[in-house]
Amino acid sequence: MAEKVDYWISNAVGAFFDPIIVMPGGWGDSLPEAIKTQITLERLIMNIQGLQGDQMTGTDAEAAAYLYTASLTAPMGDHWVNIYMYVFNQVMKHQKIEVPDDLKVETLGNYEMGMLRDLKAWIYRKRVEARQQRDREERRGKNNKAKNNPQQNTFHEDKYKQDPIF
């Protein structure tokens, strides 16, 4: 029982302080503040769903942030463009912003939905790995900067450089 409480607390704190996973290439700093706020809100919602037994995963806003930076780094293929437009539409819907008809993607096929699920699972794994690494460094006393300046940072991962999917 204590492990579940620790896990939940770790995820709750992580909703605010875990890094935002972005595509390597230097575009992480260009994320709009609105998407950063949306990421935090969706992470909190995901934590509540996790308490109810749902599988913890990345969120639509996190996927949108990753794909936003990916689209600025390299051209994307058709499937990833559709996925990006789908999560973009989901984020805009949460922000109550109307998306023009020519940009609306309200559904994905099974293959693309599977790709999105895989991306969200990967983003969540990388978030947790970054949190665990930060926690280990803090316990060792090597990460004084994180103690003095807790904020969401971007985290670059090279998985998709090795797996060309775009």
C-alpha positions in Angstrom: 0.0 0.0 0.0 2.8 2.4 0.8 4.4 1.8 -2.6 1.1 2.7 -4.3 1.0 6.0 -2.3 4.6 6.8 -3.1 3.9 6.0 -6.8 0.8 8.3 -6.8 2.7 11.1 -5.1 5.6 10.8 -7.5 3.2 11.0 -10.5 1.3 14.0 -8.9 4.6 15.9 -8.4 5.7 14.8 -11.8 2.7 16.4 -13.4 4.2 19.7 -12.4 7.9 19.1 -12.6 8.6 16.4 -15.1 10.3 17.6 -18.2 8.4 18.1 -21.4 9.7 15.6 -23.9 10.6 17.2 -27.2 12.4 16.2 -30.4 16.1 17.0 -30.4 17.0 19.9 -32.6 16.7 22.9 -30.4 13.1 23.8 -30.9 11.9 22.8 -27.4 12.3 26.4 -26.2 9.8 27.6 -28.8 6.8 25.7 -27.2 3.9 28.1 -26.5 3.1 28.7 -22.9 -0.5 27.6 -23.6 0.7 24.1 -24.5 2.9 23.9 -21.4 -0.1 24.8 -19.2 -2.2 22.3 -21.1 0.4 19.6 -20.6 0.3 20.1 -16.8 -3.5 20.0 -16.8 -3.7 16.8 -18.9 -1.0 15.2 -16.7 -3.2 15.9 -13.6 -6.2 14.4 -15.4 -4.1 11.3 -16.4 -3.1 10.9 -12.7 -6.8 10.8 -11.7 -7.5 8.3 -14.4 -4.5 6.3 -13.2 -6.0 6.2 -9.7 -9.2 4.7 -11.2 -7.2 1.9 -12.8 -6.4 3.3 -16.3 -2.9 2.8 -17.8 -0.6 5.8 -17.2 0.5 7.2 -20.5 1.6 10.5 -22.1 -1.1 13.0 -23.0 -2.4 14.5 -26.2 -0.8 17.8 -25.3 2.5 16.0 -24.7 2.2 14.3 -28.1 1.4 17.6 -29.7 4.4 19.2 -28.1 6.7 16.4 -29.3 5.3 16.4 -32.8 5.4 20.2 -32.9 9.2 20.2 -32.3 9.6 17.2 -34.7 7.8 19.1 -37.5 10.3 21.9 -37.1 13.2 19.6 -37.1 12.4 17.4 -40.1 9.6 16.8 -42.6 7.1 14.2 -41.4 5.3 11.5 -43.3 1.6 11.3 -44.0 0.8 9.2 -40.9 2.6 11.5 -38.5 1.0 14.6 -40.1 -2.4 13.1 -39.5 -1.5 12.2 -35.9 -0.1 15.7 -35.3 -3.3 17.3 -36.7 -5.4 15.0 -34.6 -3.7 15.8 -31.3 -3.5 19.5 -32.3 -7.3 19.4 -32.7 -7.7 17.7 -29.3 -5.6 20.4 -27.6 -7.5 23.2 -29.3 -10.8 21.6 -28.3 -9.7 21.6 -24.6 -8.7 25.3 -25.0 -12.1 26.0 -26.6 -10.5 27.3 -29.8 -12.3 26.6 -33.1 -10.1 24.9 -35.7 -10.7 25.8 -39.3 -12.5 23.0 -41.3 -9.4 22.4 -43.6 -7.3 21.6 -40.5 -9.8 19.3 -38.7 -8.8 15.7 -38.1 -11.3 14.3 -35.6 -10.5 10.5 -36.0 -7.6 8.3 -36.8 -7.5 4.9 -38.4 -6.4 1.9 -36.3 -2.8 2.0 -37.6 -2.4 5.7 -36.8 -4.1 5.3 -33.4 -1.6 2.5 -32.6 1.3 4.8 -33.6 -0.2 7.5 -31.3 -0.5 5.1 -28.4 3.1 3.9 -28.9 4.3 7.6 -28.9 2.3 8.4 -25.8 3.7 5.3 -24.0 7.2 6.2 -25.1 6.8 9.8 -23.9 5.5 8.6 -20.5 8.4 6.2 -20.1 10.9 8.9 -20.9 9.3 11.3 -18.4 9.4 8.6 -15.7 13.1 7.8 -16.5 14.0 11.5 -16.3 12.2 11.8 -13.0 13.9 8.8 -11.6 17.3 10.0 -12.8 16.6 13.4 -11.2 15.6 11.8 -7.9 18.7 9.6 -7.9 20.9 12.7 -8.5 19.1 14.6 -5.8 19.6 11.8 -3.3 23.3 11.9 -4.1 23.4 15.6 -3.6 24.6 16.3 -7.1 21.6 18.2 -8.4 21.5 21.5 -6.4 20.2 23.3 -9.4 16.9 21.3 -9.5 16.4 22.1 -5.8 16.8 25.8 -6.3 14.9 26.1 -9.6 12.1 23.6 -10.0 10.4 24.1 -13.3 9.4 22.1 -16.4 12.3 21.8 -18.7 12.5 20.2 -22.1 14.1 16.8 -22.5 15.6 15.7 -25.8 15.6 12.0 -26.7 17.3 10.5 -29.7 15.1 7.4 -30.2 13.4 8.8 -33.3 16.8 9.8 -34.7 17.7 6.1 -34.7 14.2 5.0 -35.8 13.4 7.2 -38.8 9.7 7.4 -38.8 9.2 10.7 -40.5 
